[in-house]
Amino acid sequence: MLNLKDIYKFLNKKKSIKKIKSTILKNKAKYNIEKKCNLPNIILSKDDFIKYDLMNDEPNFVGEKNCIGGILFVKNINEKKILNRKIVIINSADPGYDWIFNHNIKGLITKFGGVNSHMAIRCAELNLTAAIGVGEKIFLNIINSNKVLINPKNKIIETI
């Protein structure tokens, strides 16, 4: 992984491939450490680095129909599973997950994303029930369950 600053530095100084590879390895190691750090959405004091409570985020609901069904957590874009008749759960409202709409899914839940995110728009276009950007607390509760209810009219998402 190289950031833009590193790329410009290497281009301007004509650094060796060995130095570029070394920087990539250092950046990957740093990234792997940083992704293990879990911090609150809002840091109010130095104590928040030690202990904090997850807050409920306000999901953005899409659709008109209630949706009840078994869930399937898709962890990455390249993970191909049988999604038919499942409520699919993904981390973000990333356009790279568009392939899920080629399956006959019941609904969609994302941890991150907003009302104007790509997946919210796609779900609205397809008249698919969804809860977009449910936040970490609700997300963790849902992926540890077997079945979920999405009630977009009443803005309810709950495990069954």
N, C-alpha and C positions, 0 to 999 in steps of 0.2 A: 504494500500500500504506500503510495506516494501522494503527498498533498501538492497542491499547485505551487506553493512556495519552493518545495524541494525540486520539482521539475524545472522551474525557471533557474534555480541555482545550478543544477546539473547542466542545463543547456548553455548557460552563460560561461561556465568554467570548464566545460567539456570534461566532466568527471568520468572516470572509468566505469565500466559495467560492474566491476567488482564493488566499487563504492556505492553504486545505485542499489545493487542487490543487498548489500549490508544495511543500507538505510531502510529498505523494504522489510527486512527481517526484524530490525529494531522496532519499526512502526507496528508490525503485526503483533509482536510481543506486548508492546504498550497497549494496543487495542484489546488484546485478550484479557489483560489485567483490568482495564477500564470497564469492559462490558460486564465484569463480575461485580462492579460497584453498583449498589442500588440506593438511589437517593430520592427524597420526596419531590413532588412537582414544584413545590415552593419551599425555599429554605428561608426560615425566619430567624434562626439563631444557630450558633455553633453546635448546640445540642442536637440539631437535626442531622448532623453527620454521624451521630452515635446511635440515636433511637428516634423513630417517628412512627406515627400511625398512618396507614394508607387511607386516603379520603375517597369517598365515592365520587366518581365523575358522573356527569349527566350525559347519558347516551343520546345519540341522535337517532330517532326512529324513522324508518322508511316503510311505506306500505299501508294497506288498509286492513289486511286480513291477519287474524291470529295465526301463529305458527307454533306447533308443538312437535317435537321430534327428537330423535337421537342425534348426538353431536359427533363431529369428526374434526379434530384439530389438525390443520395442515401447517406444519412448521416452516416450510420454505417453498419457494416458487417451483423448484424442480421435483418436489415430492408428488408423485402421481399416485393417487389412491382412487378407489371407487367411491364416488361422492353421492350417487343417486339416492334420493329421498332422505338426505341427511341435512342437518343444519351445520353448515361449514363455519369453522372458527379459524381466523387468521390474525396475525399480530397487527398488520397495518393495512390501510386502504390503498395499497400499492397497485398501479396498473398492471404490474407483472403477474398478478393473480387472475387476470381476465379469463384464463383458460377454465376456471371453475364454472363459468357460465355455460360452457359446452356440455355440462352434466345437468341432470335433472335434480338440482338441489332444492331443498325446502325453504331455506333461509340462510342468512349470513350474519355473523357477529365478528366485529373487529375490536382489538384493544385500542388502537389509535385511529384517528381520522375524525373528520368533522362533517357537517351537513353538506358542505360543498366539495367534499373529497370525491375522488374518481369513483370509488366503489359505491358511495351513496347515490351518485348520479346514475351509475349503471343499474343499481337495484331499482331506482325509480323508473327508469326506462323499461325495465323488464317486469315491473309490477311484482317485485320480489320483496318479501318481508325481511327487514334487516334492523340490527342495532349496531350503529357505527360509533366507534370511539367510546366503548363502555368503561375504559379505564382499567388500571391494574387490579384493583380489589375485586370488582365484579368479574373480570376476566379469569382470575385465579380460581374463584368460586365455580365458575362455569366449566372450565376445562377439567375440573376434578369431579364432575357429575356425569350422569349417563344421558339425561334428557333435560330439555329446556323449553320454556314457554316464552315466546316473544309476543307481546300484545301492544302493537304500535299506537292504537287509538288512545289507550289509557297510560301509555309510556311505562309499561311494566316488562321487566325481564327477570325471570326467576327459574331456579332449578326445580325439577320435579323428581 
